[in-house]
């Protein structure tokens, strides 16, 4: 097979599947990882794919498709995502079992904890691919059907596998946050996140300010005492009041302040992310 033939086949595969990781492409098209990387570099230069750690995704041109595209969302609000991810990553201690979903801010967290000795449970193919290249993390991938645009596994098999595990911490994203709680745009994602919440001792939602005041298809969960909401800007008084009333905790990045549930404001560095 010539390099051009291989590149054409890779392009066809990504057009059909929207997302592909390096190992799958190398196995399917009889090439080395470095050969696949060169092919993806060529396709990215042509504007067809977006490269990212461990694979590539199809470039989507319409805005609706981009809302469901992992890489498109991963490139939005990068500074806010990093600041939030840094605060969340500080709460992940060596030896923990941590559940990570397929959110773009969650992926930013994953990149900051790759050097910690952890047990990670995830339904995210990009997250699994990231940890597959390091030896300090034991990675458990749920079953399920691939939701290719987001690179996540969903459905009954995913939910059943999550019912069989226990974790110290779940780190999740969301499509919106209101005084009612945290929302998401897909019923299967919501179902998986509910199982993740149930499996974990406590849950951190990593949400940038673009999610404030937004409702999506389904309410994933109302606020609970064992939740922490980590974001970059203080939300509206109604949302902040609902978080505090529930016993959950709101943690802000930067020079803003953190208010533990029912308590006075304290500096970010002085407030933990505790649960019930």
N, C-alpha and C positions, 0 to 999 in steps of 0.2 A: 504494500500500500504506500503510495507516495504521500508526502507531507500535505499536498494540496487536497488529495482525496480525503485524508484524515480530517483536515480542517473543515472541509465541506460537510462531512458526516457529523462532526461535533456541532457545527452550526445548525444542522437539521435537528439534531437531538435536543439542543437547547431551545430551539423554536417550539418544539413539541412539548417539552417538559418544563420550560420556563426557568428551571434551576438545575444545576448539576455540580457535583463535587469532583475534585481532581481524580480521586481513586476510581470512581465509577467510570469516568471517561477513559482513563488509562486502561482499565480492564476491558471495557467494551470495544475499544478501538485499537487494541494491541499496540499501545505506545507507552513510553516511560512517562513519569510525572513531569520531567523537564520538557519532553516533547509536547505534552498537553498544555503546559504553561505557555510555550511559544505559540501554539495554535490559538490559545485564548488571548494572548497579547495582540495577535493579528486581528482577531475578531473585535477586540475592544477598540483598536485603532480605527477599525471600519465603522465603529459606532453601533455595533449589534449587541454587544454584551457589556456588563459591568463586572470587572474583576473584583474579587474580595478574597479574604483569607480562606483558602481551602476549596475554592470553586468559582463559579460565575453564574450570573443571572441574566435573563433576556432583558434588554432595554424596552420598557413599556412606554408608549408615547402618549396614551390618553390618561388624564388625571384620575379617573375612576380606577383604572387598572393599577396605577401607582400606589393608591391607598392600600392595596393588598400585596404590594411588592416589597419583599424584605429589604432589598438593597436601596430602593428609592426611599423608604422610610428611614433606613439607617443613616442616610446622608442629610436628613433634615435636622435642624437645631443641634449641630454637632457639639458646640461648646456647652450647651445646657445639659446634653446627654452625658458628656464626660464628667461634668461637675457632680451630677446626680450619681453616676456610676461610682465615682471615687468615694463618696460618702457611704454608699451601700457596701462596696467592697471592703471597707474598713471593719464592717460588722461580721465578715466571714472569717472564722478562725480555723486554723489547721485542725484536722480531725473531724470536722463537721460533715454531715450529710446534707446536701443542698439541692433543692429542686429549682431548675431554671426553665422558664418557658421560652417561647420564640419571639418575644418582644425585642425591638431594636435597641432599647436602652438596656435590657437584660443582657444582650450580646455585648454591649460596652462593658457591663460588669464582668462578664465572663473573661474578657480580655485582660482585666486587671487582677484576676485571681488564679491565673494559670500556673503560677509558681507555688501556690499553696497546696499542701497535701490534703486532698479532699476526696469525698465520694459524691459524685454529681449525678443526679437523675434528670434527664431532659427529654423533651419531645421535639427539640430543635435540631435539624441536621447541621446548620452552620455552627451551633454550639458544640455538638458532638464532634464535628470535624476539627474544630479548634483544639479541643482537649485530646483528640486522638494523636496529636503530634507531640504531646508532652507526657512524661512518665510519672509525674507526681499526682495525677488525678485518676481515680478509678471512675470510669464513665459508664452509666447504665442508660440505655436508650429505650424508651417505651416502644411498644408495638403500635400499630395503627396504619391508616392509609395516608399517603403523602399528599399534603395540601401544598402543591408545588410552588405557588407564587410566594408563599411565606416560608417555605422550606421547613414545615412542621408536620408531625405525625398526629393525626386526630382520629376520632371515631371510637366505637365500642372497645376495640383491642387496646387502644391508648388508655381509655378510662379504666378498664379492668386491671391493667398493669399498675396504674397509680393507686388503685384500691389496695394493692398488696404490699405497699411500701410505707415506710415512715421516715420523716426527715426532721432535722433540727430547724431548718429554715427554708421557706419558699420565696423566691424572688420573681416577681411577675410584672408585666406591663399592662396596659389597658388603652382603650380608644377614647375614653372620656371619664370625667369625674364630676359629680354634682353632689348636692346635699343628700341624695338618695344612696350614693355609694359609687362603686367603680363599674364602668360599662365596657362592653366589647361588641364588635361588629359581626360576629359569626357565632351561630348557636353551638357549633362543635368546639370552637375555641373556648366559649363560656363553660361548656360541660367539662372540658379538660381542666380549665383553671379551677373550677369548683372542687374537683378531685385533688388537685395539688394543694389547695387551701386545707382541705380535710386531712391530708396526709402529713402536714407540717405542724410543728409546735407553734411557730409564728410565721407571719407573712409580711414581706416588705413589697409595697407597690412602688415602682420607680416610674414616675410620670412627670414629663416636662409641662410647662405652663400652657402649651398649645392644647392640652387636653381639658383645661378648665371650662366648666359650663357645658361640656359636650355630652349629649346622650347618644348612644349607639343602638344597635338592634335589641340587645338584651342587657339587663342589669346582672353583672357577674356576681356581685355580693354587696350587701350593705356593709357599713363599717362595723368592726368588732374590736374588742379590747386588745386582742393579740395582733392587731395590724399596726404597721407603720407606713405612713405615706411620705415618701421622700420626693421633694420637688424643688424647683429653683426660685419660685416666687410665691409669696403668700397668696393663697386663693381668696375668693370672695368671703366676706364675713359669714354668709350662710353656710358655705362649705366648711370653713374652719370651725364654726360652731357645731356642726353636725359631727365632725371628726372628734372634737373634744367631748361632746355629749355621749358618744359611744364608748369612750374610754380608750380609743385609738390614739396614736401619737402622730404628730405632724412635724417633720424635720425639713429644714430649708438649707440650701447651699449658700455659699458666699458669705457676705457680711450680714445676712439676714439672721433672724433669731429662731429658736426652736421653742415651742410650747408643749411640754408634756401634758397629757390629758389631765385637765382639772388643776394644773399647777401654774406657777409663774413662768415668765419667759426666762430662758437661760441661754448662754452662748452655745453655739453648735457643738463646740468641742467638749462641753461639759455634760451634754445630754446623751445618754445611751439610747439604743433602739430596743428597749425591753418590751416584753409581752406580758400576758397575764400569767 
